[in-house]
Amino acid sequence: MSRNSVGSYTDGVRDTDNYRPAYGGDQDSYQPALSTVTERRKPGKEPANTPPPRAEINPVDEWMEADFKFGGSRIKRKAVALILLGLPGLVPLFFMLPALITVNANTFAVSVDDTLGTGALLNLFLSLLVTPMIMLTGQRWFFGLRRWFGIMMACCALGDAIGASITDNFAGGVFGRLAGHTFTLVGLTMVMLVIPLLATGNPWAQRKLGKYWKVLHRLIYVIWGLVAVHLMLLEGLGVQSGENGSGFTGDGDPVFHQRFYQYSACSLFLLVLRLPPVTRWIAARQKEGRMWLVWVTIAPLFALFILGFIFLLNEEIFKGVDSFTEHPSAE
């Protein structure tokens, strides 16, 4: 149904507390509100050689850094939490594993687009969600999920493109299958942009590229925008109905079954919380100790994000289970 071949990188947060940024962007100027930092010492109150104040560690971050005993080893709580939270990123690839093992071309031809394409989109949104949640909660223990979901998105997007190049029935050979239509050409462009990001999404590449690393990784915003173009072309600018539009409408909601609306619902929340005036306003409310006002204000946007994400997740489970059983659905 949809060809959601998307990239897999997120914007960065300032690299503090021994975290390395991954899949960068231009959000790494975010700083915790002053309410989370120890009060500055007044002049004359401390010796001249007193070191500058340091940010207080968030209690949840501190708790997550602690070890617990498991068998004969000691494991950080954070490590276990990150593994459990990161496992869903593997689910789209897991759904396609039986078809890959049995070389089931029919399953790839019918449902690889939806299973891996939708999986790539879900991983994109999960990866992009990390930065706003760090800003809203003041916690950084889940920072590593940004890189993980980015890598999973890349794997799903590349798998989608490879499967489509082999099994789609568009004329023109491999190139025709990948670029024979406007929506597939946009999808191919996104995948091509993913490749340099995937190759340089590591600390070694970051050191070698220096200041150019961040510039390169801002391509994530280009990819994010191209997803909208891809879905609008695929689904008749968001108003087309039928096989390439709203798809299966058994629940009576033909509009929100279209990927473009699901994408828009999720992207609105993620975009608004990246706008500099919004981040400054949130920091000011944190300083005042009025985070309740922030949560009340963003609640409608967050609810819209959850709604769009649920529709995407429902589609992934529905198509993914069919792919796993090798009885793919063309709906």
C-alpha positions as CSV (number, residue, x, y, z in Angstrom):
1,M,0.0,0.0,0.0
2,S,2.6,2.6,1.0
3,R,6.2,3.0,0.1
4,N,7.5,4.5,3.4
5,S,11.2,4.3,2.6
6,V,12.6,6.8,5.1
7,G,15.9,7.7,6.8
8,S,16.9,6.9,10.3
9,Y,18.5,9.8,12.1
10,T,17.5,12.3,14.8
11,D,18.5,15.7,15.9
12,G,21.1,16.1,18.6
13,V,21.1,17.2,22.2
14,R,24.2,18.8,23.8
15,D,26.6,16.1,24.6
16,T,26.9,16.3,28.4
17,D,27.2,13.6,31.1
18,N,29.5,11.5,28.9
19,Y,26.9,11.0,26.2
20,R,27.9,11.1,22.6
21,P,25.5,12.7,20.2
22,A,24.2,10.6,17.4
23,Y,22.4,11.3,14.2
24,G,22.7,15.0,14.7
25,G,20.7,18.1,14.1
26,D,20.6,21.6,15.3
27,Q,18.9,21.1,18.7
28,D,22.0,20.6,20.6
29,S,21.8,24.0,22.2
30,Y,19.1,22.9,24.6
31,Q,20.2,23.4,28.2
32,P,18.3,22.3,31.4
33,A,16.4,25.1,33.1
34,L,18.1,27.1,35.8
35,S,15.9,25.3,38.3
36,T,17.8,22.1,37.7
37,V,21.2,23.8,38.3
38,T,22.7,24.6,41.7
39,E,22.4,28.2,42.7
40,R,25.4,30.4,41.7
41,R,27.6,31.4,44.6
42,K,27.6,35.1,45.3
43,P,30.9,37.0,44.9
44,G,33.0,37.0,48.0
45,K,31.1,34.1,49.6
46,E,33.6,31.4,48.4
47,P,37.4,31.2,47.9
48,A,38.6,32.4,44.5
49,N,39.7,28.9,43.5
50,T,36.3,27.4,44.1
51,P,35.2,25.4,41.0
52,P,32.0,26.6,39.1
53,P,28.7,25.1,40.1
54,R,27.7,21.9,38.4
55,A,24.3,20.8,37.2
56,E,22.5,18.6,39.7
57,I,21.9,15.0,38.5
58,N,18.3,14.2,37.9
59,P,17.2,11.6,40.6
60,V,15.9,9.3,37.9
61,D,19.2,9.4,36.0
62,E,21.1,8.7,39.2
63,W,18.8,5.8,40.0
64,M,19.3,4.4,36.5
65,E,23.0,4.6,36.8
66,A,23.1,2.3,39.8
67,D,24.0,-1.4,39.4
68,F,22.0,-4.4,40.5
69,K,23.2,-8.0,40.9
70,F,22.1,-10.5,38.3
71,G,23.5,-14.0,38.7
72,G,27.2,-13.5,39.3
73,S,27.4,-10.1,37.5
74,R,26.4,-6.6,38.2
75,I,24.3,-4.8,35.6
76,K,23.3,-1.2,35.3
77,R,19.5,-0.6,35.6
78,K,19.8,1.8,32.6
79,A,21.2,-1.0,30.4
80,V,18.3,-3.3,31.1
81,A,15.8,-0.5,30.6
82,L,17.3,0.5,27.3
83,I,17.3,-3.1,26.0
84,L,13.6,-3.5,26.9
85,L,12.6,-0.2,25.4
86,G,14.7,-0.7,22.3
87,L,13.4,-4.2,21.4
88,P,10.2,-2.9,19.6
89,G,12.5,-1.3,17.0
90,L,13.4,-4.8,15.8
91,V,9.8,-5.9,15.4
92,P,9.4,-4.9,11.7
93,L,12.5,-6.8,10.7
94,F,11.3,-9.8,12.8
95,F,8.0,-9.8,11.0
96,M,9.8,-10.2,7.6
97,L,12.3,-12.9,8.9
98,P,10.3,-16.0,7.8
99,A,9.8,-14.7,4.3
100,L,13.5,-13.9,4.1
101,I,14.5,-17.4,5.3
102,T,12.1,-19.2,2.9
103,V,12.7,-16.7,0.1
104,N,9.0,-16.1,-0.2
105,A,8.8,-13.6,-3.1
106,N,5.1,-13.2,-2.8
107,T,5.2,-12.0,0.8
108,F,7.9,-9.5,-0.1
109,A,6.0,-8.3,-3.2
110,V,2.7,-7.8,-1.3
111,S,3.6,-6.5,2.1
112,V,7.3,-5.5,2.4
113,D,6.2,-1.9,1.7
114,D,3.8,-1.8,4.6
115,T,5.7,-3.9,7.0
116,L,9.2,-2.4,6.6
117,G,8.0,1.0,5.3
118,T,5.6,1.5,8.3
119,G,8.3,0.2,10.6
120,A,10.8,2.7,9.3
121,L,8.3,5.5,9.9
122,L,7.5,4.3,13.5
123,N,11.3,4.2,14.2
124,L,11.7,7.6,12.8
125,F,9.1,9.1,15.1
126,L,10.5,7.2,18.2
127,S,13.9,8.5,17.4
128,L,12.7,12.1,17.0
129,L,10.7,11.8,20.2
130,V,13.8,11.4,22.3
131,T,14.9,15.0,22.2
132,P,11.6,16.5,23.3
133,M,11.2,14.0,26.1
134,I,14.7,14.9,27.4
135,M,13.6,18.5,27.4
136,L,10.3,17.9,29.1
137,T,11.5,15.4,31.7
138,G,15.0,16.6,32.4
139,Q,16.1,13.0,32.3
140,R,18.9,11.7,30.0
141,W,19.2,8.0,30.8
142,F,17.2,7.1,27.6
143,F,19.5,9.2,25.4
144,G,20.9,6.1,23.7
145,L,17.5,5.1,22.3
146,R,17.9,7.9,19.8
147,R,20.8,6.2,18.0
148,W,19.2,2.8,18.3
149,F,15.9,3.7,16.8
150,G,17.8,5.6,14.1
151,I,19.7,2.5,13.1
152,M,16.6,0.4,13.1
153,M,14.9,3.0,10.9
154,A,17.8,2.8,8.4
155,C,17.7,-1.0,8.4
156,C,13.9,-1.0,7.7
157,A,14.2,1.7,5.0
158,L,17.0,-0.1,3.2
159,G,15.3,-3.4,3.5
160,D,12.1,-1.9,2.0
161,A,14.0,-0.4,-0.9
162,I,15.9,-3.7,-1.6
163,G,12.8,-5.7,-1.4
164,A,10.9,-3.4,-3.7
165,S,13.8,-3.3,-6.3
166,I,13.5,-7.1,-6.6
167,T,9.8,-7.9,-6.2
168,D,7.7,-4.9,-7.4
169,N,6.0,-5.4,-10.7
170,F,6.7,-1.9,-12.1
171,A,8.2,-1.9,-15.6
172,G,11.8,-0.9,-16.3
173,G,13.9,-3.3,-14.2
174,V,15.4,-2.3,-10.9
175,F,15.6,1.4,-11.7
176,G,12.0,1.4,-12.9
177,R,10.9,-0.3,-9.7
178,L,12.7,2.3,-7.6
179,A,12.3,5.4,-9.6
180,G,9.6,4.8,-12.2
181,H,7.0,6.8,-10.4
182,T,7.2,10.1,-8.6
183,F,6.5,8.7,-5.1
184,T,9.0,5.9,-5.6
185,L,11.6,8.4,-6.8
186,V,11.1,10.5,-3.7
187,G,11.4,7.3,-1.6
188,L,14.7,6.4,-3.4
189,T,16.0,9.9,-2.7
190,M,15.3,9.5,1.0
191,V,17.2,6.2,1.0
192,M,20.1,7.7,-0.8
193,L,20.3,10.4,1.8
194,V,20.2,7.8,4.6
195,I,23.4,6.1,3.4
196,P,25.9,8.9,4.3
197,L,24.1,9.5,7.6
198,L,24.4,5.8,8.4
199,A,28.0,5.7,7.5
200,T,28.9,8.7,9.6
201,G,26.6,8.1,12.6
202,N,29.5,7.1,14.9
203,P,31.9,8.9,17.2
204,W,34.9,8.2,14.9
205,A,33.2,9.9,11.9
206,Q,32.1,12.8,14.1
207,R,35.7,13.5,15.2
208,K,37.0,13.3,11.6
209,L,34.3,15.5,10.1
210,G,34.4,18.1,13.0
211,K,32.0,21.0,12.4
212,Y,30.9,19.5,9.1
213,W,29.4,16.5,10.9
214,K,26.5,18.5,12.3
215,V,25.9,20.1,8.9
216,L,25.7,16.7,7.2
217,H,23.4,15.3,9.8
218,R,20.9,18.1,9.4
219,L,19.9,16.2,6.3
220,I,17.5,14.5,8.7
221,Y,15.2,17.5,8.3
222,V,15.3,17.1,4.5
223,I,14.4,13.5,4.9
224,W,11.6,14.3,7.3
225,G,10.1,16.7,4.8
226,L,10.5,14.3,1.9
227,V,8.4,11.8,3.8
228,A,5.5,14.2,3.6
229,V,6.0,14.7,-0.2
230,H,6.3,10.9,-0.6
231,L,3.1,10.2,1.2
232,M,1.1,13.0,-0.5
233,L,2.1,11.7,-3.9
234,L,1.3,8.2,-2.9
235,E,-2.1,8.9,-1.5
236,G,-3.4,11.6,-3.9
237,L,-2.4,14.6,-1.7
238,G,-4.2,13.2,1.3
239,V,-7.7,13.2,-0.2
240,Q,-7.7,10.2,-2.6
241,S,-9.7,7.2,-1.5
242,G,-9.6,3.6,-2.5
243,E,-6.7,1.2,-3.0
244,N,-4.0,3.8,-2.8
245,G,-5.8,6.2,-0.5
246,S,-7.6,5.5,2.7
247,G,-7.2,1.7,2.3
248,F,-9.3,-0.6,4.5
249,T,-12.0,1.4,6.3
250,G,-13.7,-1.2,8.3
251,D,-13.6,0.9,11.4
252,G,-15.5,3.7,9.8
253,D,-12.6,6.1,9.7
254,P,-11.5,6.5,6.1
255,V,-9.6,9.7,6.6
256,F,-7.1,8.8,9.3
257,H,-6.2,5.5,7.6
258,Q,-4.2,7.7,5.1
259,R,-0.5,7.8,5.9
260,F,-0.2,11.5,5.2
261,Y,-2.7,12.4,8.0
262,Q,-1.0,9.9,10.4
263,Y,2.4,11.5,9.6
264,S,1.0,15.0,10.0
265,A,-0.5,14.2,13.4
266,C,2.8,12.8,14.7
267,S,5.0,15.4,13.1
268,L,3.1,18.4,14.5
269,F,4.0,17.6,18.1
270,L,7.7,16.8,17.2
271,L,8.1,20.0,15.1
272,V,6.5,22.4,17.6
273,L,8.7,21.3,20.4
274,R,11.7,22.0,18.3
275,L,10.8,25.6,17.6
276,P,13.3,28.0,19.4
277,P,10.5,30.2,20.9
278,V,8.8,27.1,22.3
279,T,12.0,25.7,23.8
280,R,12.7,29.1,25.4
281,W,9.2,29.3,26.8
282,I,9.5,25.7,28.3
283,A,12.9,26.6,29.9
284,A,11.3,29.7,31.4
285,R,8.4,27.7,32.9
286,Q,10.9,25.2,34.3
287,K,12.8,28.0,36.0
288,E,9.6,29.2,37.5
289,G,8.7,25.7,38.7
290,R,5.6,25.6,36.6
291,M,6.1,22.5,34.4
292,W,2.4,21.7,35.0
293,L,1.6,24.6,32.7
294,V,3.8,23.2,30.0
295,W,2.2,19.7,30.2
296,V,-1.3,21.2,30.1
297,T,-0.4,23.4,27.1
298,I,1.2,20.6,25.0
299,A,-1.4,17.9,26.0
300,P,-3.6,18.4,22.9
301,L,-0.6,18.1,20.6
302,F,0.7,15.1,22.5
303,A,-2.7,13.4,22.3
304,L,-2.7,14.0,18.5
305,F,0.7,12.4,18.3
306,I,-0.5,9.4,20.3
307,L,-3.5,9.1,18.0
308,G,-1.5,9.1,14.8
309,F,1.1,6.7,16.3
310,I,-1.6,4.3,17.3
311,F,-2.9,4.1,13.7
312,L,0.6,3.5,12.4
313,L,1.2,0.8,15.1
314,N,-2.1,-0.9,14.3
315,E,-1.1,-1.0,10.6
316,E,2.3,-2.4,11.5
317,I,0.9,-5.2,13.6
318,F,-1.9,-6.0,11.2
319,K,0.4,-6.3,8.1
320,G,3.4,-7.6,10.1
321,V,1.5,-10.6,11.5
322,D,0.3,-11.4,8.0
323,S,3.9,-11.2,6.7
324,F,5.2,-13.3,9.5
325,T,2.7,-16.1,8.8
326,E,3.5,-15.6,5.1
327,H,-0.1,-14.9,4.2
328,P,0.3,-11.2,3.3
329,S,-2.7,-8.9,3.0
330,A,-3.0,-6.5,0.1
331,E,-5.5,-4.3,1.9
